[in-house]
Amino acid sequence: MKKRNIGLLFGAFALGALGFLQPVKANTYRSLGVKDLSSLSKSPASIGFKGKVINIEDTKDHQRVTFEIQEVLRGDVPRESTLTLNFKKPAQLHTLGWPQQKVPVFSRDEESVLFVTQNVRGEDFFIGGEDQSRFYVKKVGSRSLIWNGLGNRNLIDTQSTNTLMRAIVNDMQGRNEGSIDYQDFKKLLDQTQE
């Protein structure tokens, strides 16, 4: 009798514990490599550029960031020297059923390399998951070094036999950091167009 009571008690406890379990939600983003960034920018709603932040406005639903365009890398960026992009704030994205995503944080006078896609209504821009398509720029001497939210792990192929990729990997290892020389990054983009 005691074994049966223990078995029933255990069963009731197990069923009760199941009631407390909640499904776990996790965001997963496909890794964007150099080819992805290059082809992403072939879409009419996507652009890639290097620019300097000259103004930031926060509204209830958006962050509006104005860039001084330094160089167009992909897509149809207006000929004006500035471009203003709207980034929808996370609470707004979440209510639309999109995965929770952080609004990119920009600072005035910051230089960035961005590959962004406009939503279907033409109102807001999105940066690839986990900041994969937003690159920070750091000046070191005469060089501009760039890195993204993943430390460029999505771009680097350490097993590649491509001469340029090998040179980039060796340069990164020599400096013991994950940033990529901006000129080398542009060459990689150009190689994907060939």
C-alpha positions in Angstrom: 0.0 0.0 0.0 2.8 2.4 0.8 4.5 1.8 -2.6 1.2 2.7 -4.3 0.7 5.9 -2.3 4.3 6.9 -3.0 3.7 6.2 -6.7 0.5 8.3 -6.7 2.2 11.1 -4.8 5.1 11.1 -7.3 2.7 11.1 -10.2 0.7 13.9 -8.8 3.9 15.9 -8.2 5.1 15.3 -11.7 1.8 16.4 -13.2 1.8 19.5 -11.0 5.3 20.3 -12.1 4.3 20.1 -15.7 1.7 22.8 -15.1 4.5 25.2 -14.1 6.5 24.6 -17.2 6.3 27.4 -19.8 7.5 27.2 -23.4 10.9 28.9 -23.8 11.2 31.5 -26.5 14.5 32.2 -28.1 15.5 34.4 -31.0 17.5 32.7 -33.7 19.0 34.6 -36.5 20.6 33.2 -39.6 24.3 34.1 -39.8 24.9 36.7 -42.5 28.2 36.3 -44.4 29.8 38.7 -46.9 27.9 37.2 -49.8 24.6 37.6 -47.8 25.4 41.3 -47.2 26.3 41.9 -50.8 23.2 40.1 -52.1 20.9 41.7 -49.5 21.8 45.0 -50.9 20.6 44.0 -54.4 17.0 44.3 -53.1 15.5 47.7 -54.0 14.6 48.1 -50.3 18.1 47.5 -49.0 21.2 49.7 -48.9 24.7 49.6 -47.7 26.9 52.6 -46.8 29.5 54.1 -44.6 28.4 57.2 -42.8 28.8 59.5 -39.8 25.9 60.1 -37.4 25.0 63.8 -37.4 21.6 63.8 -35.6 19.5 61.5 -33.4 15.8 62.1 -32.6 13.9 59.9 -30.2 10.1 59.7 -30.6 7.6 57.4 -28.8 7.8 54.7 -31.5 11.0 55.4 -33.4 14.6 56.5 -33.3 15.4 58.7 -36.3 19.1 58.7 -37.1 20.6 61.1 -39.7 23.8 60.1 -41.4 26.3 62.1 -43.4 27.0 59.6 -46.3 30.7 59.0 -46.7 30.6 56.1 -49.1 27.9 54.1 -50.8 28.7 50.4 -50.8 25.5 48.8 -52.2 22.0 49.8 -53.2 20.4 53.0 -54.2 21.3 55.6 -51.7 20.0 59.1 -52.5 22.6 61.5 -54.0 22.1 63.9 -51.1 25.0 64.0 -48.6 22.7 63.0 -45.7 20.2 60.1 -45.2 17.7 59.8 -42.3 16.6 56.3 -41.2 13.8 55.4 -38.9 14.3 52.5 -36.5 11.2 51.1 -34.8 11.6 50.7 -31.1 11.5 47.1 -29.7 8.1 47.4 -27.9 6.5 48.4 -31.3 8.1 45.4 -33.0 7.0 43.0 -30.3 3.4 44.1 -30.5 3.5 43.3 -34.3 4.5 39.8 -33.5 8.2 40.2 -34.5 11.0 38.7 -32.4 12.2 41.0 -29.7 15.0 43.0 -31.1 17.0 45.9 -29.7 17.0 49.3 -31.3 20.5 50.0 -32.5 22.2 52.5 -30.3 24.0 55.3 -32.1 26.1 58.2 -30.8 26.5 61.6 -32.4 29.7 61.7 -34.5 30.0 57.9 -34.6 31.0 56.4 -37.9 29.2 53.2 -38.9 29.0 50.9 -41.9 25.4 49.8 -42.3 23.5 47.3 -44.4 19.8 47.9 -43.7 16.5 46.8 -45.2 13.4 48.8 -45.3 10.1 47.3 -44.2 7.3 46.6 -46.8 5.5 49.9 -46.0 8.7 51.8 -46.6 8.6 53.4 -43.2 11.3 51.8 -41.1 14.7 50.2 -41.5 16.0 47.0 -39.9 19.5 45.9 -39.1 20.3 42.1 -39.4 19.8 40.1 -36.2 22.3 40.7 -33.4 23.8 43.7 -35.2 25.4 41.4 -37.9 25.0 44.1 -40.6 25.9 47.1 -38.5 29.7 47.7 -38.2 31.4 50.0 -35.8 34.4 52.0 -37.2 37.6 52.6 -35.3 40.4 54.7 -36.6 43.9 53.3 -36.0 46.6 55.4 -37.6 45.6 55.7 -41.3 43.4 52.6 -41.1 39.7 52.2 -40.4 38.9 49.0 -38.7 35.4 47.6 -38.5 33.6 45.1 -36.3 29.9 44.1 -35.8 27.8 42.8 -32.9 29.2 39.2 -33.4 32.8 40.3 -33.5 32.8 39.6 -37.3 32.5 35.8 -36.6 29.8 35.6 -39.2 32.2 37.0 -41.9 35.4 35.2 -41.3 36.2 31.7 -42.7 39.4 30.5 -41.1 39.4 27.5 -43.4 39.2 29.5 -46.6 41.8 29.1 -49.3 40.8 32.6 -50.7 44.0 34.7 -50.7 42.2 37.8 -49.5 40.4 35.9 -46.7 43.6 34.3 -45.6 45.3 37.8 -45.5 42.4 39.1 -43.4 42.6 36.2 -41.0 46.4 36.6 -40.6 46.0 40.4 -40.0 43.3 39.8 -37.3 45.4 37.2 -35.6 48.5 39.4 -35.8 46.6 42.2 -34.1 44.9 39.7 -31.7 41.5 41.2 -32.3 38.4 40.6 -34.4 38.2 43.8 -36.4 38.6 43.9 -40.2 40.4 46.5 -42.2 37.6 48.5 -44.0 39.5 48.5 -47.3 39.8 44.6 -47.1 36.1 44.4 -46.3 35.2 46.4 -49.4 37.4 44.1 -51.5 35.6 41.1 -50.0 32.2 42.7 -51.0 33.6 43.3 -54.5 34.7 39.7 -54.8 31.2 38.5 -54.2 29.9 40.6 -57.1 32.2 38.8 -59.6 
